[in-house]
Amino acid sequence: MANAASHRTADSPMPDATIVGAIVERLRWLAFPGFFGPRVVDPSGLEQHVGRLLDELAVMLQGQLESAFAYDPIGSHGCQASEASRRASEALAGFFERIPAVRALLAEDAAAAFEGDPAMRHLDEAILCCPGVSALVVHRFAHELQLRGVPLIPRMMAERSHAATGIDIHPGAVIGRRMFIDHGTGVVIGETTRIGDGCRLYQGVTLGAKRLEVDESGRIRRGYQRHPTIEDDVTIYAGATILGEGTIIGRGSVVNGSVFVTASVPPGSVVSGPNLEIRMRQR
């Protein structure tokens, strides 16, 4: 084939999208056992069920992490097999250590969704039905892999979630406790975004970059801060766009719908656009 960049062969190890999808599904089972995946027959079997699930994930993740480190498209060349195996084992150990903390965060996210949406009748509805909770399940696990330098797999996980929920969260984004994303369709949270505790986002919100910098050769720079910071207890309503690495939305602020923000906002502010004149006439 003429374009070598458009295909891969067996001698070029890379993560398997199907297996990564199966890992994502099992992480959902792990986040809320019994809600997703195999039903736990009785409370006494819960620990055994979770143990089996962790064993499955360990095997699946080890293989995919080794492939990711051996492939590593970011550096244009991967590790030798022994080095890839070592790095995969280290990343996996660190990831597993964080699982209890991630599950605790997700329980808080589900509670925040229930408390923030009057249309939900009980907490189970938030866990089973809320796309924001579903997106956060994937994001919080993908973020842990991203922190451990795992190439490619965190983004593959994030894009599966994006396709399923309509919520686009880069695995590099830092999201605090008790996050609530309501409705979710069209939400975009960029790679270097930082979001504090107790925040709420509604559909169509963009937390993005104001401009793209280029290097001396004219190529887009990568890996630098370019997205906004959202402090604790901020609510951002539908269709709002907040851009730029220097843009900080102060604690306790409310950003009204459909506004375009590229400058910092003091704590406790209400950000709104001009009132539009509404005209009515008879048909």
N, C-alpha and C positions, 0 to 999 in steps of 0.2 A: 504494500500500500504506500502511496506517495507521501502521506502525512504521518510521520511516526508518532506525533503527539496525539493522534486520534484513536489509537488502539493500544492494547496491552496483550502480552502473551504470558504463558505459564512461568517463564523464567523471570518475570517482573512481579514479585510478590506485592499484593495490595489487599486491603480489607475487602471482604465479601459483603456486598450490600444486603443480600438475603439474610446472612447470619447477623449482621448488625441490626437488621430489623427484628430478628428474633430476640436479640439481647435487649432492645428497647422494650419489647413486649414483656419480657420477664422482669425488667426493672419496674414496670407498672405493677406486675403481680407482687413484687417485693415491697413497693411503696404502700400498697393497701391490700394485704393478703385477704383472700376471700371475696373481695369486691371484683377482682379481675383474675383470670386464670382459673386453675383448679380450685374447687370449693374445699374448704377445710371441713372435714366430717364433724369434728367436735373440738372443743377448746384444748383438750389434752394432746391433740395431734398438730397444733399450730407450730410448736417449736420444731417438730420433725419436718413439717412442710417447708418452713423457712430454711432449715438446714439443707434440705435437698435442693431447694432453689438456689441457694448460695453456691453449692457444689457445681450445679449446672453452669451458673454464671462464671464461676472461676475458670472452668475449662473453655467455655466459649470466648470469654474475654482474653484469656492468655493467648490463644491462637490468633485472634484478630489484632491484638496489640503487637504481637511479634511481627505480623505482616505489615502493620502500619509503620513500625520503627525501621523495618528492613526496607520498606518502599520510600517513605519520607520524601514526598515530592517537593516540600518546601526547600530542602537543601540540595535538590537535584540528584542526590545519591543517598542511599540508605546505609544502615549499619550492616556489618557482618552478622551472620546468623547468631553467633554466641553473644555478641553485644546487644542485638535486638532482643534476644531472650532475656538477658539480664535487665535491660531497661523495662521490658514488659512486666517482668516479675516485680520490680520496684514500684512501677505505676499501679499495678494491680493491688499490691499490699497496701499502698497509701489510699487507694480508692476504697478498698474494703473497710479500712479503719474509719472512714468517713460515713459509711452507710447509716449507722444509727443516728448521727447528727442530721443527715439529709432527710431521713424519714421523719424526724421531729419537725424539721422545717416544713415539710409537705403537710403534716398534720395541721400546723398553724395556717398554712395557705388555704387549706380546705375550710378551716374554721372561719377565716377572714372572708372567704367567698360566701359562706352561709350567712354570716352576720351582715354582709354588705348588699345582699340581693333579696329584697322582700318577696320576690317571686318563688324563692326556694322554700320548700315546706320543712325540710329537715337536712341534717348534715350529709346523710347518705346521698341525697340528690346532688349536692356540691361535688362529692367524690365521683359519682357515676356519670354526671351529665355536664359539668362545667368545663368548657374548652380551656379556660384559663388555668384551671387546676391541672388538666391533662398536659398542657404545654409546660407548666412549671415542673411537673414530674420529670419530663425529659430534660429540661434545661438544667435543673439542679444536679442531676447525675452527669450530664455532658460537661457541665462547668468543672466538676471535680476532675474529670479526665483532662480537660483543657489545662487546668492548673498544673498537671503533672507532665505537661509537654507532649501529650499524645497527639501525633499528627492525624489529620483527616477524619478520624472516627467521631470526635465531638461534633464536627460540622455535618457529617452524614446523619447523625442522630437528630440534630436540630432541624435539618431539612425534612426529615420524615415527619417530625412534629408539625412543622410549618405546613406541609401538604395536608395533614389531617385536621388541623385546627384553624388554619388561616392566620396564625400568630407566628411572627418571624422574630425569634430571639437568637442572637448570635451567642454561641457558648462562652465567649469571652466576657459577656456582660455580667456585672456584679449586681445581684439583687438581694435586698435585705429580707428580713422576716415579715410574715403576715402580708404578703403581696396578694393583691386581688386584681385580676384582669377580667372585666365584665364584657360579655358578648365576644370580644376578642378579634373579630374579623378585621384584617387590615392593620393590626398593631405591628409596628416595627421597632425593635430595640437593638441598636447598633453595638458593635463589638466592644467599644471602650466606654459604654454607658455605665454609670454607677447610680443605683437606686437604693434609697434608704429603707428604713422599716416602716410598715404600716401605710404603704402607698396604694393608690387605686388608679388604674388606667382603664379607659373605655375604648370602644371600637374606633379604628382609624387613627389612633395616635401614632405619631412618628417621633422617635428620639434618634436623630440622625446627625450627619456631618454637615457643616455649613459649606465647606469647600474641600477639594481634594488637592493636597500638595504634591508636587513632583520633584524628583531628584535632578542632579546635574545632567543626566541623560534624557530628561523629559519623561521618565516613567513615573507612574504613580507610586508615592511613598506608602509603605505598609508598616503596621505595628506601632503607630504612635497615637497619642490621645487625640481624638477628634469628635467625641460625642459628649452630650451634656451630663451634668450631675443633678440628680433629683434627691433632695434631702428628705428627712423623715416626714411621714404624715401628709404627703402631698397628694391631691386629687387632680387628675388631668382628664378633662371631658372629651367627648367624641370629636375626632377630626382635628385635634390640636397638633401643631408641628413645632417641635423644639429642637433647635440645631446648634451645634458648635461646642468645641472643647472647653471654652471659657464660660459657657452658659450654665449658671447654677440657679435652680429653682429652690428658694429658701424654704425652710421647714414650715409645715402647716399651711402652705399656700394652696390656692385653688386656681387652676388654669381652665378657663371656660372653653367651650367648644369652638372649633374652627379658627382659632387664633394662630398666628405665626410669630414665634418667639426666637430671637437670636441674641438677646441680652439677658444678663442675670436679673433675678427678681428677689427682693428682700423677703425675709421670713414673714409669714402671716399676710401675704398679699393676695389679692384677687385680680387675676389677669383677664381682661376681656377686650374684645374688638369693638369698633364703632357699631352703634345700633343701625340696622338697615331699615330703610323706609319701606313699609309694606303697603302696596296699593291693591285695592279690590275694586272690581267692577262687575256688573251684571253680565252674564253670558248672553 
